[in-house]
Amino acid sequence: MPFSVQLYQAIDELDPKTKKVFLALLGEVDGHLNRVVTREDFRDLKRIVESLAVSTKELAAAQQRTEARVGELAEAQKRTETQIQALVEAQKRTETRLEQLAEAQQQTEARLVELAEAQKRTEARLEQLAEAQRRLEERVEQLAEAQRRLEERVEQLAEAQRRTEERVEQLAEAQKRTEARLEQLAEAQRRLGERVDQLTEAQSRTEARIEALAEAQKKTETELKKLVQEHRKTREQLGGLAHTVGYRLEDEAFKVLPALLKQDMGVEVQGKLKRDFLEIGPDRYLEVNIWGSGIRDTAQYVILGEAKTQLKKKDVDDFLEKARQVANLVPKDQIRLLVTYQASPPVQKYARDKGVALYFSYDF
């Protein structure tokens, strides 16, 4: 039984394998129809074949789209393989770089450990240096205090030296008069020489006089040695006297200052004023000449003072430095005062400008 041209055209568009299958199928159908065919069957078969033709065209179109898609997929696969190869190379380079970084990290960590140890040693050394600096500062403070006392002593010695120089000047003047007298004796000796008749007697007297002068010279030398020894003793006594004078001034101040502070500042002294030593460190003490406490309008104060026989600007500065040290030990408001026999007007103004009350011995 012949089939339609459309069916054959649709079959012809199929791929060879599918086309072969459809041709075989049509052959079987044709043989079957040749054996038993009715009109109704033929109509049914026609409808089936027409439907099959439509399906075949759709399959052919789908096949073409599939082949196109497969081509695209093949091309994409090639690009994917190329990218994968590039990624593999990049991964290898990354792994190599990571190994290098890991090695560098290990070296860095080892270096950091070394730096941490060095830092510990540096900190320990710095701690040692800080302790040495603290001891040095304490020693310098002690030397500064000793220097201050030495300067006071030198001032006293300078005064004693001035008086000694005046005495020596007097001795030198006496020596000049002695030399003038000897010159007169020499002139008399010359005149005696002219008196030949009296030479023997005059010579005897001259020798006796010279002997007396020699003896007097020995006595003078002995007296000078004694004078030197007495001068040394005098200096030692002056040192003790300076302390005694200072203590005497402080003792007088202890008696009168409570009333003066009440009168001048409205400060009521609590207890007694006294000399004291404040501990500023292990086996280290700060000497305070005048020390006590007071109250004014319910406010508590510490009373801090010093006594100087002759007040100088440096004494004021030293006292202010001591006051700052005391403030670190006893954090209370301070009433600062200085007691002296005398002070020049500039020193008085300087002390008062620094907030230091000034009292003279005649105020007592």
KEDOLO-177322 format. One record per residue (C-alpha): residue number from 1; residue in three letters; x, y, z. Coordinates in Angstrom, 2 decimals, decimal comma. Layout:
REM KEDOLO-177322
<NUM; "ALA"; <X; Y; Z>>;
...
//
This chain:
REM KEDOLO-177322
<1; "MET"; <0,00; 0,00; 0,00>>;
<2; "PRO"; <1,60; 3,31; -0,93>>;
<3; "PHE"; <2,23; 5,93; 1,76>>;
<4; "SER"; <1,99; 9,69; 1,43>>;
<5; "VAL"; <4,82; 11,82; 0,12>>;
<6; "GLN"; <4,88; 13,86; 3,36>>;
<7; "LEU"; <5,62; 10,73; 5,37>>;
<8; "TYR"; <8,54; 9,80; 3,18>>;
<9; "GLN"; <9,86; 13,35; 3,31>>;
<10; "ALA"; <9,67; 13,34; 7,11>>;
<11; "ILE"; <11,42; 9,94; 7,28>>;
<12; "ASP"; <14,08; 11,14; 4,90>>;
<13; "GLU"; <15,00; 13,97; 7,28>>;
<14; "LEU"; <15,77; 11,51; 10,10>>;
<15; "ASP"; <19,26; 10,25; 10,92>>;
<16; "PRO"; <20,19; 6,99; 9,13>>;
<17; "LYS"; <19,51; 4,67; 12,07>>;
<18; "THR"; <16,09; 6,19; 12,84>>;
<19; "LYS"; <15,26; 6,31; 9,13>>;
<20; "LYS"; <16,14; 2,61; 8,83>>;
<21; "VAL"; <13,87; 1,75; 11,75>>;
<22; "PHE"; <10,93; 3,70; 10,29>>;
<23; "LEU"; <11,36; 2,18; 6,84>>;
<24; "ALA"; <11,40; -1,29; 8,37>>;
<25; "LEU"; <8,27; -0,42; 10,34>>;
<26; "LEU"; <6,50; 0,85; 7,23>>;
<27; "GLY"; <7,44; -2,34; 5,43>>;
<28; "GLU"; <5,91; -4,41; 8,19>>;
<29; "VAL"; <2,77; -2,27; 8,13>>;
<30; "ASP"; <2,53; -2,53; 4,37>>;
<31; "GLY"; <2,90; -6,31; 4,50>>;
<32; "HIS"; <0,30; -6,56; 7,21>>;
<33; "LEU"; <-2,11; -4,40; 5,21>>;
<34; "ASN"; <-1,65; -6,52; 2,16>>;
<35; "ARG"; <-2,80; -9,46; 4,17>>;
<36; "VAL"; <-5,85; -7,94; 5,97>>;
<37; "VAL"; <-7,04; -4,52; 5,03>>;
<38; "THR"; <-10,51; -3,02; 5,41>>;
<39; "ARG"; <-11,58; 0,50; 4,62>>;
<40; "GLU"; <-12,06; 1,29; 8,23>>;
<41; "ASP"; <-8,68; -0,14; 9,10>>;
<42; "PHE"; <-7,15; 1,80; 6,31>>;
<43; "ARG"; <-8,66; 5,02; 7,67>>;
<44; "ASP"; <-7,33; 4,23; 11,15>>;
<45; "LEU"; <-3,94; 3,36; 9,74>>;
<46; "LYS"; <-3,93; 6,57; 7,74>>;
<47; "ARG"; <-4,67; 8,58; 10,84>>;
<48; "ILE"; <-1,92; 6,72; 12,71>>;
<49; "VAL"; <0,56; 7,24; 9,89>>;
<50; "GLU"; <-0,29; 10,93; 9,65>>;
<51; "SER"; <0,10; 11,28; 13,39>>;
<52; "LEU"; <3,35; 9,35; 13,14>>;
<53; "ALA"; <4,51; 11,69; 10,39>>;
<54; "VAL"; <3,86; 14,73; 12,59>>;
<55; "SER"; <5,66; 13,08; 15,49>>;
<56; "THR"; <8,50; 12,17; 13,18>>;
<57; "LYS"; <8,90; 15,81; 12,08>>;
<58; "GLU"; <8,85; 16,92; 15,68>>;
<59; "LEU"; <11,43; 14,28; 16,53>>;
<60; "ALA"; <13,58; 15,43; 13,63>>;
<61; "ALA"; <13,39; 19,04; 14,81>>;
<62; "ALA"; <14,16; 17,97; 18,37>>;
<63; "GLN"; <17,05; 15,89; 17,04>>;
<64; "GLN"; <18,46; 18,92; 15,26>>;
<65; "ARG"; <18,10; 21,04; 18,38>>;
<66; "THR"; <19,72; 18,27; 20,41>>;
<67; "GLU"; <22,66; 18,05; 18,00>>;
<68; "ALA"; <23,07; 21,84; 18,13>>;
<69; "ARG"; <22,94; 21,76; 21,91>>;
<70; "VAL"; <25,41; 18,88; 22,00>>;
<71; "GLY"; <27,75; 20,91; 19,80>>;
<72; "GLU"; <27,44; 23,84; 22,16>>;
<73; "LEU"; <28,04; 21,54; 25,11>>;
<74; "ALA"; <31,09; 20,07; 23,42>>;
<75; "GLU"; <32,49; 23,56; 22,83>>;
<76; "ALA"; <31,67; 24,52; 26,43>>;
<77; "GLN"; <33,35; 21,32; 27,60>>;
<78; "LYS"; <36,50; 22,28; 25,73>>;
<79; "ARG"; <36,46; 25,74; 27,32>>;
<80; "THR"; <35,77; 24,14; 30,70>>;
<81; "GLU"; <38,69; 21,73; 30,28>>;
<82; "THR"; <40,93; 24,67; 29,30>>;
<83; "GLN"; <39,80; 26,62; 32,39>>;
<84; "ILE"; <40,22; 23,54; 34,57>>;
<85; "GLN"; <43,76; 23,13; 33,26>>;
<86; "ALA"; <44,44; 26,79; 34,02>>;
<87; "LEU"; <42,93; 26,30; 37,48>>;
<88; "VAL"; <45,13; 23,23; 38,03>>;
<89; "GLU"; <48,20; 25,30; 37,14>>;
<90; "ALA"; <47,01; 28,13; 39,38>>;
<91; "GLN"; <46,38; 25,63; 42,18>>;
<92; "LYS"; <49,90; 24,29; 41,82>>;
<93; "ARG"; <51,29; 27,81; 41,99>>;
<94; "THR"; <49,03; 28,55; 44,98>>;
<95; "GLU"; <50,23; 25,41; 46,78>>;
<96; "THR"; <53,84; 26,38; 46,08>>;
<97; "ARG"; <53,20; 29,90; 47,36>>;
<98; "LEU"; <51,41; 28,49; 50,44>>;
<99; "GLU"; <54,41; 26,28; 51,19>>;
<100; "GLN"; <56,66; 29,33; 50,90>>;
<101; "LEU"; <54,31; 31,30; 53,16>>;
<102; "ALA"; <54,22; 28,45; 55,68>>;
<103; "GLU"; <58,02; 28,38; 55,74>>;
<104; "ALA"; <58,13; 32,16; 56,14>>;
<105; "GLN"; <55,52; 31,90; 58,90>>;
<106; "GLN"; <57,66; 29,37; 60,76>>;
<107; "GLN"; <60,68; 31,64; 60,42>>;
<108; "THR"; <58,60; 34,61; 61,58>>;
<109; "GLU"; <57,33; 32,69; 64,63>>;
<110; "ALA"; <60,88; 31,65; 65,51>>;
<111; "ARG"; <62,01; 35,27; 65,14>>;
<112; "LEU"; <59,10; 36,42; 67,31>>;
<113; "VAL"; <60,15; 33,98; 70,03>>;
<114; "GLU"; <63,69; 35,38; 69,87>>;
<115; "LEU"; <62,31; 38,93; 70,01>>;
<116; "ALA"; <60,14; 38,03; 73,01>>;
<117; "GLU"; <63,19; 36,67; 74,85>>;
<118; "ALA"; <65,20; 39,77; 73,94>>;
<119; "GLN"; <62,30; 41,94; 75,14>>;
<120; "LYS"; <62,28; 40,11; 78,48>>;
<121; "ARG"; <66,03; 40,65; 78,85>>;
<122; "THR"; <65,62; 44,32; 77,90>>;
<123; "GLU"; <62,84; 44,81; 80,45>>;
<124; "ALA"; <64,94; 43,13; 83,15>>;
<125; "ARG"; <67,89; 45,38; 82,27>>;
<126; "LEU"; <65,67; 48,46; 82,33>>;
<127; "GLU"; <64,39; 47,44; 85,75>>;
<128; "GLN"; <67,97; 47,16; 86,99>>;
<129; "LEU"; <68,80; 50,57; 85,50>>;
<130; "ALA"; <65,71; 52,09; 87,13>>;
<131; "GLU"; <66,76; 50,71; 90,52>>;
<132; "ALA"; <70,31; 51,99; 90,04>>;
<133; "GLN"; <68,90; 55,40; 89,03>>;
<134; "ARG"; <66,77; 55,47; 92,17>>;
<135; "ARG"; <69,78; 54,71; 94,37>>;
<136; "LEU"; <71,78; 57,35; 92,50>>;
<137; "GLU"; <69,06; 59,95; 93,07>>;
<138; "GLU"; <68,99; 59,08; 96,77>>;
<139; "ARG"; <72,77; 59,47; 96,94>>;
<140; "VAL"; <72,63; 62,78; 95,06>>;
<141; "GLU"; <69,98; 63,99; 97,50>>;
<142; "GLN"; <72,24; 63,07; 100,42>>;
<143; "LEU"; <75,18; 64,81; 98,75>>;
<144; "ALA"; <73,04; 67,91; 98,12>>;
<145; "GLU"; <72,10; 68,03; 101,80>>;
<146; "ALA"; <75,73; 67,53; 102,81>>;
<147; "GLN"; <76,74; 70,26; 100,34>>;
<148; "ARG"; <74,22; 72,64; 101,88>>;
<149; "ARG"; <75,61; 72,01; 105,36>>;
<150; "LEU"; <79,13; 72,37; 103,98>>;
<151; "GLU"; <78,28; 75,73; 102,43>>;
<152; "GLU"; <76,95; 76,94; 105,77>>;
<153; "ARG"; <80,13; 75,74; 107,43>>;
<154; "VAL"; <82,27; 77,40; 104,75>>;
<155; "GLU"; <80,38; 80,65; 105,30>>;
<156; "GLN"; <81,18; 80,46; 108,99>>;
<157; "LEU"; <84,80; 79,59; 108,24>>;
<158; "ALA"; <85,01; 82,50; 105,83>>;
<159; "GLU"; <83,93; 84,83; 108,61>>;
<160; "ALA"; <86,50; 83,29; 110,97>>;
<161; "GLN"; <89,11; 83,54; 108,20>>;
<162; "ARG"; <88,32; 87,22; 107,77>>;
<163; "ARG"; <88,90; 87,84; 111,46>>;
<164; "THR"; <92,09; 85,75; 111,32>>;
<165; "GLU"; <93,32; 87,79; 108,34>>;
<166; "GLU"; <92,64; 90,96; 110,29>>;
<167; "ARG"; <94,73; 89,55; 113,16>>;
<168; "VAL"; <97,51; 88,50; 110,81>>;
<169; "GLU"; <97,42; 92,00; 109,28>>;
<170; "GLN"; <97,91; 93,40; 112,74>>;
<171; "LEU"; <100,82; 91,01; 113,27>>;
<172; "ALA"; <102,31; 92,06; 109,92>>;
<173; "GLU"; <102,08; 95,70; 110,95>>;
<174; "ALA"; <103,82; 94,87; 114,19>>;
<175; "GLN"; <106,49; 93,04; 112,20>>;
<176; "LYS"; <107,03; 96,13; 110,06>>;
<177; "ARG"; <107,50; 98,21; 113,18>>;
<178; "THR"; <109,97; 95,61; 114,47>>;
<179; "GLU"; <111,91; 95,77; 111,19>>;
<180; "ALA"; <111,97; 99,56; 111,38>>;
<181; "ARG"; <113,29; 99,29; 114,89>>;
<182; "LEU"; <115,99; 96,88; 113,75>>;
<183; "GLU"; <116,89; 99,34; 111,00>>;
<184; "GLN"; <117,32; 102,00; 113,62>>;
<185; "LEU"; <119,48; 99,61; 115,60>>;
<186; "ALA"; <121,59; 98,98; 112,52>>;
<187; "GLU"; <122,08; 102,73; 112,09>>;
<188; "ALA"; <123,10; 103,02; 115,69>>;
<189; "GLN"; <125,48; 100,12; 115,09>>;
<190; "ARG"; <127,04; 102,07; 112,21>>;
<191; "ARG"; <127,48; 105,09; 114,41>>;
<192; "LEU"; <128,95; 102,88; 117,11>>;
<193; "GLY"; <131,46; 101,66; 114,59>>;
<194; "GLU"; <132,74; 105,18; 114,24>>;
<195; "ARG"; <133,34; 105,26; 117,93>>;
<196; "VAL"; <136,27; 102,95; 118,01>>;
<197; "ASP"; <136,96; 103,63; 121,62>>;
<198; "GLN"; <133,56; 102,36; 122,60>>;
<199; "LEU"; <133,52; 99,47; 120,06>>;
<200; "THR"; <134,08; 96,66; 122,53>>;
<201; "GLU"; <131,48; 97,81; 124,97>>;
<202; "ALA"; <129,03; 98,67; 122,17>>;
<203; "GLN"; <129,73; 95,29; 120,52>>;
<204; "SER"; <128,94; 93,49; 123,72>>;
<205; "ARG"; <125,73; 95,34; 124,06>>;
<206; "THR"; <124,86; 94,71; 120,44>>;
<207; "GLU"; <125,56; 90,97; 120,77>>;
<208; "ALA"; <123,47; 90,88; 123,89>>;
<209; "ARG"; <120,69; 92,68; 122,06>>;
<210; "ILE"; <120,91; 90,34; 119,08>>;
<211; "GLU"; <120,77; 87,40; 121,42>>;
<212; "ALA"; <117,71; 88,89; 123,00>>;
<213; "LEU"; <116,21; 89,43; 119,55>>;
<214; "ALA"; <116,96; 85,83; 118,61>>;
<215; "GLU"; <115,30; 84,66; 121,77>>;
<216; "ALA"; <112,38; 86,93; 121,07>>;
<217; "GLN"; <112,19; 85,52; 117,54>>;
<218; "LYS"; <112,05; 82,00; 118,93>>;
<219; "LYS"; <109,31; 83,05; 121,28>>;
<220; "THR"; <107,48; 84,73; 118,38>>;
<221; "GLU"; <107,66; 81,52; 116,34>>;
<222; "THR"; <106,43; 79,53; 119,33>>;
<223; "GLU"; <103,56; 81,95; 119,80>>;
<224; "LEU"; <102,69; 81,76; 116,12>>;
<225; "LYS"; <102,51; 77,97; 116,34>>;
<226; "LYS"; <100,26; 78,29; 119,34>>;
<227; "LEU"; <98,21; 80,86; 117,43>>;
<228; "VAL"; <97,74; 78,41; 114,56>>;
<229; "GLN"; <96,63; 75,69; 116,97>>;
<230; "GLU"; <94,30; 78,10; 118,72>>;
<231; "HIS"; <92,90; 79,13; 115,34>>;
<232; "ARG"; <92,15; 75,50; 114,53>>;
<233; "LYS"; <90,44; 75,08; 117,88>>;
<234; "THR"; <88,57; 78,32; 117,29>>;
<235; "ARG"; <87,23; 77,03; 113,99>>;
<236; "GLU"; <86,05; 73,83; 115,67>>;
<237; "GLN"; <84,44; 75,84; 118,43>>;
<238; "LEU"; <82,83; 78,14; 115,85>>;
<239; "GLY"; <81,28; 75,09; 114,19>>;
<240; "GLY"; <79,81; 73,99; 117,49>>;
<241; "LEU"; <78,81; 77,54; 118,24>>;
<242; "ALA"; <76,95; 77,82; 114,93>>;
<243; "HIS"; <74,89; 74,74; 115,81>>;
<244; "THR"; <74,34; 76,10; 119,29>>;
<245; "VAL"; <73,19; 79,47; 117,93>>;
<246; "GLY"; <70,86; 77,72; 115,47>>;
<247; "TYR"; <69,40; 75,50; 118,19>>;
<248; "ARG"; <69,02; 78,53; 120,47>>;
<249; "LEU"; <67,06; 80,35; 117,78>>;
<250; "GLU"; <64,84; 77,27; 117,24>>;
<251; "ASP"; <64,29; 76,88; 120,99>>;
<252; "GLU"; <63,14; 80,49; 121,23>>;
<253; "ALA"; <60,91; 80,01; 118,19>>;
<254; "PHE"; <59,21; 76,93; 119,74>>;
<255; "LYS"; <58,10; 79,09; 122,66>>;
<256; "VAL"; <56,80; 82,09; 120,74>>;
<257; "LEU"; <55,60; 80,78; 117,36>>;
<258; "PRO"; <52,26; 79,34; 118,61>>;
<259; "ALA"; <51,18; 82,80; 119,74>>;
<260; "LEU"; <52,53; 84,50; 116,58>>;
<261; "LEU"; <50,80; 81,99; 114,29>>;
<262; "LYS"; <47,55; 82,49; 116,18>>;
<263; "GLN"; <47,95; 86,27; 115,97>>;
<264; "ASP"; <49,14; 86,56; 112,34>>;
<265; "MET"; <47,37; 83,65; 110,61>>;
<266; "GLY"; <44,61; 82,52; 112,94>>;
<267; "VAL"; <46,27; 79,09; 113,21>>;
<268; "GLU"; <45,86; 77,16; 116,45>>;
<269; "VAL"; <48,94; 74,96; 117,05>>;
<270; "GLN"; <47,98; 71,41; 118,05>>;
<271; "GLY"; <50,36; 70,02; 120,66>>;
<272; "LYS"; <53,96; 71,27; 120,65>>;
<273; "LEU"; <56,34; 72,34; 117,93>>;
<274; "LYS"; <59,52; 70,27; 117,81>>;
<275; "ARG"; <62,55; 69,14; 115,86>>;
<276; "ASP"; <62,01; 65,86; 114,04>>;
<277; "PHE"; <63,20; 63,43; 111,39>>;
<278; "LEU"; <60,79; 62,18; 108,69>>;
<279; "GLU"; <61,46; 58,78; 107,14>>;
<280; "ILE"; <61,71; 59,09; 103,34>>;
<281; "GLY"; <63,05; 55,60; 102,62>>;
<282; "PRO"; <64,84; 52,61; 104,13>>;
<283; "ASP"; <67,40; 54,06; 106,59>>;
<284; "ARG"; <66,86; 57,50; 105,05>>;
<285; "TYR"; <65,52; 60,43; 107,06>>;
<286; "LEU"; <64,77; 64,09; 106,36>>;
<287; "GLU"; <65,68; 66,52; 109,17>>;
<288; "VAL"; <62,99; 69,09; 109,94>>;
<289; "ASN"; <63,97; 71,96; 112,28>>;
<290; "ILE"; <60,43; 73,09; 113,13>>;
<291; "TRP"; <57,60; 70,59; 112,84>>;
<292; "GLY"; <54,05; 70,43; 114,14>>;
<293; "SER"; <50,37; 70,55; 113,21>>;
<294; "GLY"; <47,70; 73,21; 113,42>>;
<295; "ILE"; <44,08; 73,98; 112,65>>;
<296; "ARG"; <42,38; 77,00; 111,13>>;
<297; "ASP"; <38,64; 77,19; 110,56>>;
<298; "THR"; <38,38; 73,37; 110,91>>;
<299; "ALA"; <41,06; 72,90; 108,21>>;
<300; "GLN"; <44,09; 70,79; 109,19>>;
<301; "TYR"; <47,65; 71,96; 108,40>>;
<302; "VAL"; <51,20; 70,79; 108,94>>;
<303; "ILE"; <53,59; 73,45; 110,25>>;
<304; "LEU"; <57,02; 73,30; 108,61>>;
<305; "GLY"; <59,90; 75,65; 109,33>>;
<306; "GLU"; <63,65; 76,19; 109,59>>;
<307; "ALA"; <65,94; 78,51; 111,54>>;
<308; "LYS"; <68,93; 80,26; 109,90>>;
<309; "THR"; <71,30; 82,67; 111,63>>;
<310; "GLN"; <71,70; 84,68; 108,40>>;
<311; "LEU"; <69,06; 83,91; 105,77>>;
<312; "LYS"; <70,08; 83,81; 102,09>>;
<313; "LYS"; <68,16; 83,21; 98,88>>;
<314; "LYS"; <69,67; 79,73; 98,58>>;
<315; "ASP"; <68,36; 78,89; 102,07>>;
<316; "VAL"; <64,85; 79,82; 100,88>>;
<317; "ASP"; <65,20; 77,59; 97,78>>;
<318; "ASP"; <66,53; 74,68; 99,86>>;
<319; "PHE"; <63,63; 75,07; 102,29>>;
<320; "LEU"; <61,07; 75,06; 99,44>>;
<321; "GLU"; <62,61; 71,87; 98,05>>;
<322; "LYS"; <62,39; 70,27; 101,49>>;
<323; "ALA"; <58,74; 71,38; 101,71>>;
<324; "ARG"; <58,01; 69,61; 98,41>>;
<325; "GLN"; <59,58; 66,42; 99,74>>;
<326; "VAL"; <57,53; 66,66; 102,92>>;
<327; "ALA"; <54,36; 67,18; 100,83>>;
<328; "ASN"; <55,01; 63,84; 99,14>>;
<329; "LEU"; <55,26; 62,17; 102,55>>;
<330; "VAL"; <52,45; 64,05; 104,34>>;
<331; "PRO"; <49,81; 65,15; 101,79>>;
<332; "LYS"; <48,35; 68,02; 103,83>>;
<333; "ASP"; <48,29; 71,77; 103,32>>;
<334; "GLN"; <51,44; 73,39; 104,71>>;
<335; "ILE"; <52,15; 76,52; 106,72>>;
<336; "ARG"; <55,73; 77,36; 105,78>>;
<337; "LEU"; <57,90; 79,67; 107,90>>;
<338; "LEU"; <61,53; 80,70; 108,32>>;
<339; "VAL"; <63,16; 82,12; 111,46>>;
<340; "THR"; <66,39; 84,16; 111,31>>;
<341; "TYR"; <68,49; 86,81; 112,96>>;
<342; "GLN"; <68,85; 88,83; 109,78>>;
<343; "ALA"; <68,03; 88,81; 106,06>>;
<344; "SER"; <68,53; 91,39; 103,33>>;
<345; "PRO"; <65,41; 93,14; 101,94>>;
<346; "PRO"; <65,62; 91,25; 98,58>>;
<347; "VAL"; <65,76; 87,92; 100,43>>;
<348; "GLN"; <62,81; 88,95; 102,61>>;
<349; "LYS"; <60,75; 89,85; 99,54>>;
<350; "TYR"; <61,77; 86,64; 97,76>>;
<351; "ALA"; <60,68; 84,48; 100,72>>;
<352; "ARG"; <57,32; 86,22; 101,11>>;
<353; "ASP"; <56,68; 86,06; 97,33>>;
<354; "LYS"; <57,17; 82,29; 97,60>>;
<355; "GLY"; <54,47; 82,08; 100,30>>;
<356; "VAL"; <56,89; 81,65; 103,22>>;
<357; "ALA"; <56,19; 83,47; 106,48>>;
<358; "LEU"; <59,29; 85,21; 107,87>>;
<359; "TYR"; <60,02; 85,84; 111,55>>;
<360; "PHE"; <63,06; 87,57; 113,08>>;
<361; "SER"; <64,64; 86,91; 116,45>>;
<362; "TYR"; <63,53; 90,35; 117,63>>;
<363; "ASP"; <59,91; 89,26; 117,05>>;
<364; "PHE"; <60,42; 86,95; 120,02>>;
//
